[in-house]
Amino acid sequence: MKIDDKFVELILHDFTLNKKQCEILGFPFPLEDNWDALVIGKEISTADTNLLILLKGKLALKTQEQIVKNYKTLSNFRNPKTKETPPKENIEQKNMLGISIYCDGACSGNPGKAGSGIAVYSKGNKPVLYHGDYVEKGTNNIAELNALYKAMLICKESNPAEQITIFSDSKYSIDCITTWAYGWKAKGWKKKGGEIKNLELIKGAHELYETIKNRITIKHVKGHAGIEGNELADRMAVHTIKSKSENYETFTYDTISDVLNLTSY
């Protein structure tokens, strides 16, 4: 369905949304200014529509997570799979020209211990996985920004003739770097209504983006939706928190299934 004003009013509680509702809509939590203007007209699935309504209210994070889990269990019960289906985009990734880079961030607590992960697909080759940027006291948004910055660094260091697409499940980090930064920069890196959180990270990432934007494409991808590259980057981000690796290191593995079986938050 397409979101309109009536639906926004339907899912709001005390004029705001909770964390899981923000994740479904691809917005940072707590909400940034003018988020409602950005969400009007956005297309969402029936499942996301139902979840946004079920999640309405001032609910503890564990309660929100349980509602999402219960809904998925109910959906699987009503629509059992007759056979195992492969992760989405496998075929596209194998046949894709150029390079595809998936980046993701994770945080144990928010704020809490944070880490970033990268999965690089190149012309059908086995994806190369990286984990790093461990932050002892970070946030999910910091981890996502760090991951996107690393993905852009990989782009900058690659062959300029390569066709490169970066995929991130953080609409916040994408919009900060590719859209909002221009307005903030024009106003002396200020915004109406308060401080710009993670400003130095945003400045550095935007500056890097400006040097390579003509030869890359950055796309938003839904997180935890069975898309292989996103799932691999997620596992690497969580692995960073466990390994506490500040510098990026290559992750050695035998099969993709082995990586997908690692812990995810």
C-alpha positions in Angstrom: 0.0 0.0 0.0 1.0 3.7 -0.3 1.3 5.6 3.0 -1.0 8.6 3.4 -1.8 11.0 6.2 -4.5 8.8 7.6 -2.2 5.9 7.9 0.5 8.0 9.7 -2.1 9.1 12.2 -3.2 5.4 12.7 0.3 4.2 13.7 1.4 7.2 15.8 1.4 7.1 19.6 2.0 10.5 21.4 2.9 11.9 18.0 5.9 9.5 17.5 6.9 6.0 16.5 8.8 3.4 18.4 12.1 1.8 17.3 10.8 -1.2 15.4 8.3 1.0 13.5 11.2 3.3 12.5 13.2 0.3 11.3 10.3 -0.9 9.1 10.0 2.5 7.5 13.8 2.9 7.2 14.1 5.9 9.5 16.6 6.5 12.3 15.4 6.3 15.9 14.5 8.7 17.5 12.9 10.3 14.5 14.6 13.2 12.7 12.8 16.4 11.7 10.4 16.3 8.8 10.3 12.5 8.8 6.5 12.6 8.1 7.0 14.5 4.9 9.4 11.9 3.7 7.2 8.9 4.5 4.0 10.1 2.7 3.7 8.3 -0.6 6.1 5.5 0.4 5.1 2.0 -0.8 5.1 -0.7 1.9 4.1 -4.3 1.9 1.0 -5.8 3.5 3.2 -7.4 6.1 4.9 -4.1 7.0 1.5 -2.4 7.1 0.2 -5.0 9.6 3.3 -4.8 11.7 3.3 -1.0 11.9 -0.3 -1.1 13.3 0.5 -4.0 15.7 3.6 -2.2 17.0 1.7 1.0 17.8 2.3 2.2 21.4 4.9 3.0 24.0 6.3 -0.5 24.1 9.6 -1.9 25.6 12.1 -2.9 22.9 11.8 -6.6 23.9 8.1 -6.4 23.5 8.4 -4.8 20.1 10.9 -7.6 19.1 8.5 -10.3 20.3 5.6 -8.8 18.3 7.7 -8.9 15.2 8.8 -12.5 15.9 5.2 -13.6 16.7 4.0 -12.1 13.5 6.6 -13.8 11.4 5.8 -17.1 13.1 2.1 -16.7 12.3 2.9 -15.8 8.7 5.0 -18.9 8.3 2.3 -21.0 9.9 -0.3 -19.7 7.5 1.9 -19.9 4.4 4.3 -22.9 5.0 7.0 -23.3 2.4 6.9 -26.5 0.5 10.5 -26.4 -0.3 13.6 -24.4 0.8 14.1 -21.3 -1.3 17.5 -19.8 -1.9 18.4 -16.4 -0.5 17.1 -13.5 -2.6 19.4 -12.0 -5.3 21.7 -15.0 -5.5 21.2 -15.3 -9.3 21.4 -11.5 -9.8 24.7 -11.4 -7.8 26.3 -14.1 -9.8 25.3 -12.5 -13.1 25.8 -8.9 -12.2 28.4 -6.9 -14.1 31.0 -4.9 -12.0 31.1 -4.9 -8.3 28.3 -5.0 -5.6 29.2 -4.0 -2.1 26.8 -4.7 0.8 27.5 -2.8 4.1 25.8 -3.1 7.5 26.2 -2.0 11.1 25.3 -3.7 14.3 25.1 -2.6 17.9 24.7 -4.6 21.2 22.6 -2.1 23.0 21.9 1.3 21.5 24.2 2.9 22.6 26.5 0.0 23.2 29.3 -2.0 21.5 29.1 -1.4 17.8 30.7 -2.9 14.7 30.5 -2.9 10.9 30.6 -5.5 8.2 31.1 -5.6 4.4 30.4 -8.2 1.7 32.0 -7.6 -1.8 30.7 -9.4 -4.8 32.8 -9.2 -8.0 31.6 -10.7 -11.3 30.4 -14.0 -9.9 33.4 -14.7 -7.7 33.0 -15.9 -4.1 32.1 -12.8 -2.0 35.0 -11.2 0.0 33.9 -10.5 3.6 35.4 -7.8 6.0 34.7 -7.0 9.6 36.0 -4.0 11.6 35.4 -0.5 13.0 34.7 -1.8 16.5 33.4 1.0 18.8 33.2 0.4 22.5 30.5 3.0 23.1 28.7 3.5 19.8 25.2 3.4 18.3 23.6 1.6 15.4 23.7 4.8 13.3 27.5 5.1 13.9 28.0 1.5 12.9 26.0 2.0 9.7 27.8 5.2 8.8 31.2 3.5 9.4 30.1 0.6 7.2 29.0 2.9 4.3 32.3 4.9 4.6 34.3 1.7 4.3 32.3 0.6 1.3 33.0 3.9 -0.4 36.7 3.6 0.4 36.7 0.2 -1.4 35.1 1.9 -4.3 37.7 4.7 -4.4 40.5 2.2 -4.4 39.0 0.0 -7.1 39.4 0.3 -10.9 37.7 3.6 -12.0 36.2 1.8 -15.0 34.3 -0.7 -12.8 30.6 -0.4 -12.4 30.0 -0.3 -8.6 26.8 -0.5 -6.6 26.6 -0.1 -2.8 23.7 -1.6 -0.9 22.8 -0.5 2.7 19.8 -1.2 4.8 20.2 2.1 6.6 18.2 4.8 4.9 19.5 7.1 7.6 23.1 6.8 6.6 22.3 6.9 2.8 20.2 10.1 3.2 22.7 11.7 5.5 25.5 11.3 3.0 23.7 11.7 -0.3 20.9 14.1 0.4 20.7 15.9 3.8 24.4 16.8 3.9 24.0 19.3 1.1 21.4 21.3 3.0 23.4 21.1 6.3 26.6 22.1 4.5 25.0 25.1 2.9 23.9 26.3 6.4 27.3 25.9 7.9 26.6 22.3 9.0 23.6 23.2 11.1 20.0 22.2 11.0 16.8 23.5 12.3 15.8 22.1 15.6 19.1 21.1 17.1 22.5 19.5 16.6 23.4 17.1 13.8 24.2 13.8 15.4 27.4 12.0 14.2 28.4 15.2 12.4 32.1 14.5 12.0 31.4 11.0 10.5 28.9 12.5 8.2 31.3 15.3 7.1 34.0 12.7 6.3 31.7 10.3 4.5 30.0 13.1 2.4 33.4 14.5 1.4 34.4 11.0 0.2 31.1 10.6 -1.6 31.6 13.8 -3.5 34.9 12.5 -4.9 33.3 9.2 -6.3 29.6 9.9 -6.7 29.8 10.0 -10.5 31.0 6.4 -10.8 28.9 4.7 -8.0 25.3 4.0 -7.2 24.1 3.7 -3.6 20.8 1.8 -3.1 18.7 1.0 0.0 17.9 -2.6 0.6 15.6 -4.1 3.2 17.4 -5.6 6.2 16.9 -9.1 7.5 14.8 -10.0 4.4 16.9 -13.0 3.1 19.0 -11.0 0.7 22.3 -12.8 0.8 24.7 -9.9 0.6 22.9 -8.0 3.3 22.8 -11.1 5.6 26.5 -11.7 5.1 27.4 -8.0 6.0 25.1 -8.3 9.0 27.0 -11.4 10.3 30.3 -9.6 9.8 29.0 -6.6 11.8 28.0 -8.8 14.7 31.3 -10.7 14.4 33.1 -7.4 14.8 31.5 -6.9 18.1 32.6 -10.3 19.3 36.1 -10.0 17.9 36.5 -6.3 18.8 38.5 -5.7 15.6 39.0 -2.0 15.2 40.8 -2.4 11.9 39.1 -4.2 9.0 40.1 -7.8 8.6 39.2 -10.4 6.0 36.9 -13.2 7.2 38.0 -16.6 6.1 35.2 -19.1 5.4 34.4 -22.3 3.5 30.8 -21.9 2.5 28.3 -19.1 2.6 26.0 -21.3 4.7 28.7 -21.4 7.4 28.6 -17.6 7.5 24.8 -17.3 7.5 24.7 -19.7 10.5 26.7 -17.2 12.6 25.0 -15.1 15.2 22.7 -12.2 14.1 20.9 -9.7 16.3 
